[in-house]
Amino acid sequence: MRTALFIISAFLMLCTIYMIFIWVPTEQNLGVSQRIFYFHVPLAWIGMVSIIVVGVASIAHLVSGDNKWDALAYSSAELGVIFATLILVTGAIWAKPVWGVWWSWDPKLTTTLILWFIYIGYLMVRAYSPSGSQGRRYASVVALLGAIDAPLIYLASIWWRTAHPDLNIGPLAESSLDSDMLLTFVVALLAFTLFYIYLLWERVRIRMVEDTLDEVYQYASVST
């Protein structure tokens, strides 16, 4: 299953790159700079989904005590901070030719930056808080704050006046893309989503091995 998922996501990623840079037409108003849209929006989608996974898995771990849920939460946070960083970077690259500035305190940008700090906060709490269930409880609170921030990012362009384009994904989407652009966007979204699932699957497996080794080390230390 993991091999099949990797092959499918890799194939779709190659298709995405071909469609973005060769097949899809250039947008009339924004020009070539619009092509980063097909990277930026899927990254934003994964960044928000990832923090929700962290929050849900953290609650499941606290309720059940199963370390598999904790491994899922921690792994999703590690991947989430990478995707959140890429959201900010691609957004700044896109903003410069469109808005004339690298950054503005647009509500959507601000809430996304808050999400990035929440990811960093979660990982710092896990790294420096007491080991065991106490540190995991502290981190779960941070994860829940991030899960609340995710819908705020999504709804920012609706609730506040924002320079961001209309929503292109989800139940409130108001996409004005033509058929070729929409197809490219859907393929890119699917490629990034499957790639995220594959990375998460692999990272959870590694995290569980790390937890097992930690338990063996602690047992050996107590025994000696």
N, C-alpha and C positions, 0 to 999 in steps of 0.2 A: 504493500500500500504506500509506504513512504517513497519507494523508488518510482512508482507510477505517478504519485503526486509531484515529485520533483521533475519528472520528464514532462508532464503536462504543463506545469507552471513555467518551465524553461521554454517550451515551445510557444506558449502564449506570450511570453515576454519578448521573444524574437519577433513574433507577429506584431506585437505592439510597437516595437522599435521601427519595423518596416512601415507600418501604417502611419506612424507619426511623422517620420522624416521623408517618406517617399510617396505614400498613397493618398493621404488625406489632403484636401485642398487647403490653401492658405486663407485664413480669415481676412476679410476685406478691410476691416477697421484697425485691428491690432497687428496685422501682419504676421511675420514669422514668430514674434514673441508669444503669440497665442498658443503655440505648440507646447509650451511648458505646462499648459492647462492639463494635458493628458497625463502628466506626472504629478502635478501639484494636487489635484482633487483626489485621485486614488490614495495618495499619501495621507491626505487629511482624513479620508474615510478610515484608513487603517489606524491612524493615530487615535481617533475617537473610539473605534471599536476596541482597541487594545486596552484602554483604561477602563472600559466597562467590563472587559474580561477580568482585569485585575480586581475590580470591586466585587464582582459576583463570586469569583473564585476565593477571595479573602473571606467573604461571609460564609461560603460553603465550608471552608477550612475551620473557621471558628465554631460552626455548628456541629460538624461531623468529627473534627479532629484528625481527618485524613490528610497526610502529608502530600498526597498527590495534588490536592487542591492548592496547597501552598506552593508547590513546585510550579503549577500552572500560573498562579498569580505573579510569582517572582519572575518567571520567564517572560510573561507578557509585558511586565514593566520594563525589563531590559530591552526588549524589542521596541516597545512603545517609545522609549526615550530616543532611540535612533530615528524612528519614523517622525516623531515630533520635531526633532532637529531638522530633518529634511523638509518638513512642511515649512518651517520658518525660512530656511535657505532658499527653497524654490519660490516661495512667496516674495522674498526680497528681490530675487533675480527678475521676477515677473513685474514687480511693482515699479522698478526703476524706469523701464521704457514706457510704461503706461501712465504712472502717476508722477514721474520725474523725481521720486525719492525712493531710497531703499526701505524706509520704514515710516509708518505713520501710526498714531494711536487710534486706529480704526477699531471699533468694538470687536470685530471678528479676529483681528490680529492680536488684540490685547488678551482676549480670552484664550487664544491659542498659546500665547506666551505663558499665561498662567498654567495651562495644561503642562507645558514643558517643565515649569518649576515644580509642579506636583509630581511628575515622574522623578525628577531629581530628588525631591524630598522623600519620596517613597524609598528609593534606593539608598539614600543616606540613613534613613531610619533603620532600614534592614542591616546596614553595614555597622552602625555605631550603637544601636540599642542593645539591651541585654539579650543574650541568646535564648532560644526557647520560645514558649508561647507568649511571653510578655512582649517581646520585640515584635512578634507577628501581630499582636493586637494593636500596638501603636501604629504599625504600618497599615493595618486595615482601615484605620480612621482616615489616614491620608488618601488611601485608595478610594474611599467613599466620596471624599471631596472631589477627586478627579472624575468620578462617575457622574457627579452632579454638574461638573463643568462641561462635560461633553455635549449635552443637549443645549447648553447656553451658547456654545460655539456654533452649533447647527442653526439655532434660531436667531443668532445675532443680526443677520442681515434682514430679518423680518421685524424684530422688536425695536431695533435702533436704526437710525439713519447711517448707512454704511456705503462706502465706495465699492464694496465687493459686488461682483455680478450676482444674478439670481441663482437660487439653489439649483443644482443639477442632479441631485440624487436624493432619494428618500420620498416620503409621502407628500411633502410640501414642495417638491421640485417644480420649477417653472422654466425648464430648459427650452431654449430657442435654437438649439443646434439643428443643422440640417442632417439628412439621413447619413451621409458619409462621416460627418463629425461625430454623430451620436453613436454609430457603430464602432468607430475608433475608441471613443470614450468607454463604451461597454466592455470591449475587449481588454483595454488597459485596466479597468476596474477589476475584471475577473482575474487577470494575470497577477496583479498585485495582491489580491485577496488570497488566491491559492498559494502564492509565494510566501505570504505571511503565515498561513496555516502550516505550510511545510517547515518553515523556520521555527515556529512555535513548537511543533511536534518534536523536532530534533532537540531543541533547547530544553524542553521538559524532560526528555529522556536523560540528557546530560545532568540536569539539575538533580534528578532522583538518584543518580549514581553519586553525585557529590554529597547528597544528604546521607547516603549509606556509608560512604567513606568517613564522613564526620562522626557518625555514630560509632563506627568501628574504632576510630581514633580516640573518642572520648571513653569508650569501654576499656581500651588498652591502657589509657592514662590512669583510669581509676584502678585497674587491676595491678598496675605496677606501683 
